[in-house]
Amino acid sequence: MDDIKNNQRTRYPRLYHDTYWGNYKISQSTGDVTIIENRNRFATQYDLYSRISKIPMKHQKEAGVYTQEVLKDANEMKFHDKWSFLIQKDERKRHIEYYKTVDNNIIAIFSPYDTSERMTDMAVECGYSLIDPLYSHAANTFVKEIEN
């Protein structure tokens, strides 16, 4: 069978067309149907309207995942230094995706290969919830809704 992109295998190809996961080509015969189903359910459950590549700076801190020490240090910094510092210290690192909901809220997800208890605890402390995998079964997926 012809290889097609992951986004084309979902019911929401436009929503996922510019994500790293969505642009990955995979054979229909060997593709992971569970991840596709999870992506379809995710779009419906969170009432996703569109994908956004960046979020406003005012939401950067809220979207990030940081240790308590990093947050403490950031609070003592000046505005621009603080944002540079926080961007560098964000523990999400890979596969970050942002979406707008029909209510104009922001949904942030990330899927690190770090499946340790430390990473899970840190993500939960920063307001994220662990959900069904949206990237790979070898990576956890975390989601957070940010009211706009």
C-alpha positions as CSV (number, residue, x, y, z in Angstrom):
1,M,0.0,0.0,0.0
2,D,1.0,3.6,-0.5
3,D,2.5,5.4,2.4
4,I,0.3,8.3,3.6
5,K,0.8,10.9,6.3
6,N,-0.7,10.3,9.7
7,N,-2.9,13.3,9.6
8,Q,-4.6,11.9,6.5
9,R,-5.5,8.8,8.4
10,T,-7.6,10.8,11.0
11,R,-11.0,12.3,10.6
12,Y,-9.3,15.7,11.2
13,P,-6.5,16.0,8.6
14,R,-6.4,19.8,8.5
15,L,-6.1,19.9,12.3
16,Y,-3.0,17.7,12.4
17,H,-1.5,18.6,9.0
18,D,1.4,20.8,10.3
19,T,2.3,18.7,13.4
20,Y,5.4,16.6,13.5
21,W,3.3,13.5,14.1
22,G,0.8,14.5,11.3
23,N,3.5,14.8,8.7
24,Y,5.1,11.5,9.4
25,K,4.4,8.9,6.7
26,I,3.4,5.5,7.7
27,S,2.2,2.4,5.8
28,Q,-1.6,1.9,6.2
29,S,-1.0,-1.8,6.8
30,T,1.5,-1.2,9.7
31,G,0.2,2.0,11.1
32,D,-1.0,2.2,14.7
33,V,-4.8,2.4,14.6
34,T,-5.0,3.1,18.4
35,I,-3.0,6.4,18.1
36,I,-5.3,7.4,15.2
37,E,-8.4,6.6,17.3
38,N,-6.9,8.5,20.2
39,R,-6.3,11.6,17.9
40,N,-9.9,11.5,16.7
41,R,-11.2,11.2,20.2
42,F,-8.9,14.0,21.4
43,A,-10.2,16.4,18.8
44,T,-13.8,15.7,19.7
45,Q,-13.4,15.6,23.4
46,Y,-11.7,19.0,23.6
47,D,-13.8,20.6,20.9
48,L,-10.7,21.6,18.9
49,Y,-11.2,24.3,16.3
50,S,-7.7,24.8,14.9
51,R,-4.0,24.2,15.4
52,I,-1.8,27.2,16.4
53,S,1.9,27.2,16.1
54,K,2.6,29.6,18.9
55,I,0.8,30.9,22.0
56,P,0.8,34.4,23.4
57,M,3.7,35.2,25.7
58,K,1.3,35.8,28.5
59,H,0.5,32.1,28.4
60,Q,4.1,30.8,28.0
61,K,4.7,30.3,31.8
62,E,1.3,28.7,32.3
63,A,1.9,26.2,29.4
64,G,5.4,25.2,30.5
65,V,6.5,22.5,32.8
66,Y,9.1,23.6,35.4
67,T,10.6,22.5,38.7
68,Q,9.7,24.5,41.7
69,E,13.3,25.8,41.9
70,V,13.0,27.2,38.3
71,L,9.8,29.0,39.1
72,K,11.3,30.5,42.2
73,D,14.4,31.7,40.3
74,A,12.2,33.1,37.5
75,N,10.1,35.1,39.9
76,E,13.2,37.1,40.9
77,M,14.0,38.1,37.3
78,K,13.1,41.0,35.1
79,F,10.4,40.5,32.5
80,H,12.4,39.7,29.3
81,D,15.1,37.8,31.2
82,K,12.4,35.8,32.8
83,W,10.8,34.7,29.5
84,S,14.1,33.7,28.0
85,F,15.0,31.7,31.1
86,L,11.6,30.0,31.3
87,I,11.7,29.0,27.6
88,Q,15.2,27.4,28.1
89,K,14.1,25.6,31.3
90,D,10.8,24.2,30.0
91,E,10.9,20.5,30.6
92,R,8.4,19.6,27.8
93,K,11.2,19.6,25.1
94,R,9.6,17.5,22.4
95,H,6.4,17.2,20.4
96,I,4.6,20.3,21.8
97,E,1.4,21.1,20.1
98,Y,-1.1,23.9,20.7
99,Y,-4.8,24.0,19.6
100,K,-7.6,26.5,19.9
101,T,-11.0,25.2,21.1
102,V,-14.4,26.4,19.8
103,D,-14.5,28.5,23.1
104,N,-11.2,30.2,22.1
105,N,-9.3,28.5,24.9
106,I,-5.8,26.9,24.3
107,I,-5.1,23.2,24.6
108,A,-1.4,22.4,25.1
109,I,-0.1,18.9,24.7
110,F,3.3,17.3,24.8
111,S,4.5,13.7,24.5
112,P,7.9,13.2,26.1
113,Y,9.8,9.9,25.9
114,D,10.6,10.5,29.5
115,T,8.0,8.3,31.1
116,S,9.5,8.5,34.6
117,E,7.6,9.2,37.7
118,R,9.5,12.4,38.1
119,M,8.4,13.8,34.8
120,T,4.8,12.7,35.4
121,D,4.8,14.3,38.8
122,M,6.3,17.5,37.5
123,A,3.7,17.7,34.6
124,V,0.8,17.1,37.1
125,E,2.2,19.7,39.5
126,C,2.2,22.2,36.6
127,G,-1.5,21.5,35.8
128,Y,-1.2,18.8,33.1
129,S,-3.2,15.6,33.0
130,L,-2.0,12.3,31.6
131,I,-4.1,11.1,28.7
132,D,-4.1,8.3,26.1
133,P,-1.0,8.5,23.9
134,L,-1.3,10.8,20.9
135,Y,2.3,10.4,19.6
136,S,3.6,6.9,20.4
137,H,3.0,4.1,22.8
138,A,6.6,4.7,24.0
139,A,5.8,8.2,25.1
140,N,3.3,9.6,27.6
141,T,1.0,12.4,26.5
142,F,0.0,15.2,28.8
143,V,-2.7,17.8,28.2
144,K,-3.6,21.2,29.7
145,E,-6.4,23.6,28.9
146,I,-5.5,27.3,29.3
147,E,-8.4,29.7,29.4
148,N,-7.9,32.7,27.1
